[in-house]
Amino acid sequence: MVETNSLDRILDILGTEDKFEAQTKLKEKFGEEKIEHAVNQWSVLCAWSWLEPADYPPNEQQDGDQEKLRRAFIKAIKATALTLIKEHYKPGAFMKEITARSNDLSNILNGTEPKDCKIKLPELYKKLTSKKDYIFTKELTDSFLWLTSVDRFNGMCAGYLPEKNKIVQILAYPPRPTTSALPKEELLSWCEQSKKDEYYPPTPYIPTCNC
């Protein structure tokens, strides 16, 4: 209840319209197929970020740029989560920071950042999956305000901001489960998209979202 009340208050401060309006806008702008790809790819990126360098295939364990990118991705997600927590304790004080941290995460997702890293997420995704359908383009990321929850495995489309023409998306990014609940083999399999016809993770312990 505490989390729900906190999110409701923040959505009120932001001036969001209800989530059904957001879902309608999302489907109108991108279509269901792109949305499904976004759900899948966010889940893949989360799983990849939980892999420590020692978990990578042997030929990639010395890839310093991939590790630098992983740390930048995690840092951006944690920053969005932290602003949400701070806003909970001091309502209305961190709204500009919430927007700024959301923009930082967008730049990581669409490959604008980090500038000092040779590989960006679009290239990383292609390398992991051998797919060329990376969905988090600037057009897509510019359409969202990202909020991050650290105590759920399933994110949600939370509302629509008419003044900014942005959809508020709650991203799920909990701590990595224990290796007994989620062994690295399952993470690697999902990251590599070894089963090409699966859009949702085969275990409830890998984060996903709904729209």
C-alpha positions as CSV (number, residue, x, y, z in Angstrom):
1,M,0.0,0.0,0.0
2,V,2.8,2.4,0.7
3,E,4.3,2.0,-2.8
4,T,0.9,2.4,-4.4
5,N,0.1,5.5,-2.4
6,S,3.5,7.0,-3.3
7,L,3.1,6.3,-7.0
8,D,-0.4,7.7,-7.0
9,R,0.8,10.9,-5.3
10,I,3.6,11.4,-7.8
11,L,1.3,10.7,-10.8
12,D,-1.1,13.3,-9.4
13,I,1.8,15.9,-9.0
14,L,2.9,15.1,-12.6
15,G,-0.6,15.7,-13.8
16,T,-1.1,12.4,-15.5
17,E,-4.3,11.2,-17.1
18,D,-5.3,7.6,-16.3
19,K,-3.4,4.6,-17.6
20,F,-6.1,3.6,-20.1
21,E,-5.5,6.9,-21.9
22,A,-1.8,6.1,-21.9
23,Q,-2.3,2.7,-23.3
24,T,-4.4,4.1,-26.1
25,K,-1.8,6.7,-26.9
26,L,0.9,4.0,-26.9
27,K,-0.9,1.7,-29.2
28,E,-1.9,4.6,-31.6
29,K,1.7,5.8,-31.8
30,F,3.7,2.5,-32.0
31,G,1.3,-0.4,-32.6
32,E,1.1,-3.6,-30.6
33,E,4.0,-5.3,-32.3
34,K,6.5,-2.6,-31.4
35,I,5.1,-2.5,-27.9
36,E,5.6,-6.3,-27.6
37,H,9.2,-5.9,-28.8
38,A,9.8,-3.2,-26.2
39,V,8.6,-5.4,-23.4
40,N,10.8,-8.2,-24.6
41,Q,13.9,-6.1,-25.1
42,W,13.6,-4.3,-21.7
43,S,13.5,-7.8,-20.1
44,V,16.6,-8.9,-22.1
45,L,18.5,-5.8,-21.1
46,C,17.7,-6.3,-17.4
47,A,18.8,-9.9,-17.6
48,W,22.1,-8.9,-19.3
49,S,22.8,-6.2,-16.7
50,W,22.6,-8.9,-14.0
51,L,25.5,-10.9,-15.5
52,E,28.8,-10.3,-13.9
53,P,31.9,-10.3,-16.1
54,A,32.7,-13.8,-14.9
55,D,29.3,-14.9,-16.3
56,Y,30.0,-13.8,-19.8
57,P,31.1,-16.4,-22.4
58,P,34.9,-16.9,-22.1
59,N,35.6,-14.9,-25.3
60,E,33.8,-11.9,-23.9
61,Q,35.1,-11.9,-20.3
62,Q,37.8,-9.3,-21.1
63,D,35.5,-6.9,-22.9
64,G,36.0,-3.8,-20.8
65,D,33.6,-1.7,-22.9
66,Q,30.7,-4.1,-22.3
67,E,31.3,-3.9,-18.6
68,K,31.6,-0.1,-18.7
69,L,28.2,0.0,-20.6
70,R,26.6,-2.4,-18.1
71,R,27.7,-0.2,-15.2
72,A,26.4,2.9,-16.9
73,F,23.1,1.2,-17.6
74,I,22.7,0.1,-13.9
75,K,23.7,3.6,-12.7
76,A,21.1,5.3,-14.8
77,I,18.4,2.8,-13.6
78,K,19.3,3.2,-10.0
79,A,19.2,7.0,-10.3
80,T,15.7,6.9,-11.6
81,A,14.7,4.6,-8.7
82,L,16.4,6.8,-6.1
83,T,14.6,10.0,-7.3
84,L,11.3,8.1,-6.9
85,I,12.2,7.1,-3.3
86,K,13.3,10.7,-2.5
87,E,10.0,12.1,-3.9
88,H,8.1,9.7,-1.7
89,Y,9.5,11.3,1.4
90,K,9.4,14.9,0.2
91,P,6.5,15.2,-2.3
92,G,6.9,17.8,-5.1
93,A,10.6,18.5,-4.3
94,F,12.2,16.2,-6.9
95,M,10.0,16.4,-10.0
96,K,12.7,18.2,-12.1
97,E,15.2,15.6,-11.0
98,I,12.8,12.8,-12.0
99,T,12.6,14.2,-15.5
100,A,16.4,14.7,-15.7
101,R,17.1,11.1,-14.6
102,S,14.5,9.8,-17.0
103,N,16.3,11.6,-19.8
104,D,19.6,10.1,-18.8
105,L,18.1,6.6,-19.0
106,S,16.6,7.4,-22.4
107,N,20.1,8.4,-23.7
108,I,21.5,5.1,-22.5
109,L,18.7,3.2,-24.1
110,N,18.8,4.9,-27.4
111,G,22.6,4.8,-27.7
112,T,23.4,8.5,-27.3
113,E,25.3,7.7,-24.1
114,P,27.8,6.8,-22.7
115,K,30.1,8.9,-24.8
116,D,33.3,7.3,-23.5
117,C,32.1,3.8,-24.4
118,K,32.9,2.2,-27.8
119,I,29.8,0.0,-27.7
120,K,26.3,1.3,-27.0
121,L,23.1,-0.6,-26.1
122,P,21.8,-0.9,-29.7
123,E,25.0,-2.6,-30.8
124,L,25.2,-4.6,-27.6
125,Y,21.7,-5.9,-28.1
126,K,22.5,-7.0,-31.7
127,K,25.7,-8.7,-30.4
128,L,23.7,-10.6,-27.8
129,T,20.8,-11.7,-29.8
130,S,21.9,-11.6,-33.4
131,K,18.8,-9.6,-34.1
132,K,18.5,-6.2,-35.9
133,D,15.2,-5.1,-34.4
134,Y,16.4,-2.9,-31.5
135,I,13.4,-0.9,-30.5
136,F,14.6,1.8,-28.2
137,T,15.2,4.5,-30.8
138,K,15.2,8.2,-29.8
139,E,11.6,8.4,-31.3
140,L,10.5,5.8,-28.8
141,T,12.4,7.0,-25.7
142,D,11.4,10.6,-26.2
143,S,7.8,9.4,-25.8
144,F,8.3,8.2,-22.2
145,L,9.0,9.4,-18.7
146,W,10.7,6.5,-17.0
147,L,10.1,5.7,-13.3
148,T,11.8,2.7,-11.7
149,S,10.5,0.4,-9.0
150,V,13.0,-1.8,-7.2
151,D,10.6,-4.1,-5.4
152,R,8.6,-5.6,-8.3
153,F,9.2,-7.9,-11.2
154,N,6.5,-6.5,-13.5
155,G,6.4,-2.9,-14.6
156,M,3.4,-1.0,-15.9
157,C,2.1,1.8,-18.1
158,A,1.0,4.2,-15.4
159,G,-0.4,7.3,-17.1
160,Y,-0.2,10.0,-19.8
161,L,1.2,13.5,-19.5
162,P,-0.8,15.6,-22.0
163,E,1.3,18.8,-21.6
164,K,4.5,16.9,-22.4
165,N,2.9,14.3,-24.7
166,K,4.7,11.6,-22.7
167,I,3.7,8.2,-21.4
168,V,4.7,7.4,-17.8
169,Q,6.2,3.9,-17.6
170,I,7.1,2.2,-14.4
171,L,10.1,0.0,-15.0
172,A,10.7,-3.0,-12.9
173,Y,14.3,-3.5,-11.7
174,P,14.5,-5.5,-8.5
175,P,17.7,-7.0,-7.1
176,R,19.0,-10.1,-8.9
177,P,17.5,-13.2,-7.3
178,T,19.8,-15.9,-5.9
179,T,21.6,-18.2,-8.3
180,S,19.4,-21.1,-7.1
181,A,16.3,-19.2,-8.1
182,L,17.8,-17.8,-11.3
183,P,21.0,-19.5,-12.4
184,K,23.3,-17.7,-14.9
185,E,22.5,-20.3,-17.6
186,E,18.9,-19.1,-17.6
187,L,20.0,-15.5,-17.8
188,L,22.4,-16.2,-20.7
189,S,19.7,-18.1,-22.5
190,W,17.3,-15.3,-22.2
191,C,19.9,-12.6,-23.1
192,E,20.8,-14.6,-26.3
193,Q,17.2,-15.1,-27.1
194,S,17.9,-18.7,-27.8
195,K,14.2,-19.4,-28.3
196,K,13.3,-17.0,-31.0
197,D,9.6,-17.3,-30.7
198,E,9.4,-16.3,-27.0
199,Y,8.6,-12.6,-26.1
200,Y,8.2,-13.1,-22.4
201,P,10.9,-14.6,-20.1
202,P,10.5,-18.3,-19.2
203,T,10.8,-17.5,-15.4
204,P,9.0,-15.0,-13.2
205,Y,12.4,-13.9,-11.8
206,I,13.4,-11.9,-14.8
207,P,11.7,-8.5,-14.9
208,T,9.2,-7.6,-17.6
209,C,6.5,-5.0,-18.0
210,N,2.9,-4.7,-19.3
211,C,1.4,-1.9,-21.4
